[in-house]
């Protein structure tokens, strides 16, 4: 029997295979495809989603609404944190958006400054204009005070009385400042004095004494800055601190080259006298000595009279009754030479003279006004501690030995000269040699790779995409792949073909008898046909399976 085998290609039928699948497998396949598409879309959107950073935090509702409206006009995406405490924008736009909002004056911080004067309407009365100016000035002062690191918020109230033409009836301005300090922060006296003088210098004719500063608890902070307050003012405290720091630096600079760095500790305390006093002294000295005395004034009186007396002479009448001429006594004039006395028996024509001289001398007076200088050092005390001397043995062992008494005496002398020791002033110096407590500096512990911030951030970023990839693989291998394998399932005879592209068909030209039952002898031709069929099944099982299938189909 001659057997002829021929191959012919069978058209693929995926549509029919999909239709022949059970409904459960079809739904599973569709669900897998949809899940895979959703994962891909979510990964793309996640990759495109920008990282949001804080733009502004702790904004008031008014400022927050203004900022959100400005962001909407600029088409900038934004988000709110929980509770609306902060506004977040993409990280690559934070600085650009801040600059653009600053050009618009946002955020205003809840205060209005002199920009209020830019929106003046026509027809504003003088009272309204003055009120707007006061509000603008209060806002500008509030902004300046809030720029301090310790101040969270501030409010400024100004009392500016209206000026009139009567100088005696004019009132002085005053101001009040309410501060809300940050948690755990305080203001020292110098900072409070700075706030007081900032407000006083911003308003004409405002005395710093008329500025009151209180905190959120109602405590008056500006009480110590008023004149006449007890204690030293910040400038005096700073002056004392500078003097003590200078002494400490001198001691350290002169001892460290001898003892080594970090082997000297010094503290200096100074008693400074800031008392101001003024004295005036007047001293009078007599006009004695070789120097000529200074004449202040001199008066000389001189009179001449006749010895016989004065009698009326001449024709009686008004002319003969005139009084005698007054004697001349020139003041500061040259001294007149005294006239000689008339000799005895001169007769009726003899005359007598009288001369008086009064001289006033300048009084020697010294007026001395003494003002003592402030900031005089009354006493200096210094405490110096030096470490033991470090000794390194040949084997590398380190030991510390105390200094010799002669070395301590030399150190004491150096310290005395460094601070300008004065026994009359009552200065004292104490130098002590003691071992320092050495604490090993903490070793820097290197963080493992999995704890380093940059690696953690990179792991988080990579984990997002890795998680999506794993989820996609799970959907593919648990849902889609089993459904696709079900489409290719075939009968047992077809599976033997192993998915061959072409289907083999066999055509038997001569009738071949089936093998005889067991115990029946076969002819030579039958044995040859059997061997040929076995060899064909062994070499090409697909062809044999196709022949068997064709037989089964014909029988059906």
Secondary structure, 3 states (H helix, E strand, C coil): CCEEEEEEECCCCHHHHHHHCCHHHHHHHHHHHHHHHHHHHHHHHHHHCCCEEEEEECCCHHHHHHHHHHHHHCCCCEEECCCCCEEEEEHHHHHHHHHHHHHCCCCCCCCCCHHHHHHCCCCCCHHHHHHHHHHHHHHHHHHHHHCCCCEEEEEEEEECCCCCCCHHHCCCCEEEEEEEECCCCCCCHHHHHHHHHHHHHHCCCCCHHHEEEECCCCCECHHHHCCCCCCCCHHHHHHHHHHHHHHHHHHHHHHHHHHCCCCEEEEEEEEEECCCCEEEEEEEECCCCCCCCCEEEEEEEEEEEECCCCCCCCCCCCCCCCCCCCCCCCECCCCCCCCCCCCCCCHHHCEEEEEEEEEEECCEEEEEEEECCCCEEEEEEEEEEECCEEEECCCCCEEEECCCHHHHHHHHHHHHHHHCCCCCCCCEEEEEECCCCCCCCCCCCCCCHHHCHHHHHHHHHHHHHHHHHHHHHHHHHHHHHHHHHHHCCCCHHHHHCCCCCEEEEEEECCCCCCCCCCCCCCCHHHHHHHHHHHHHHHHCHHHHHHHHHHHHHHHC
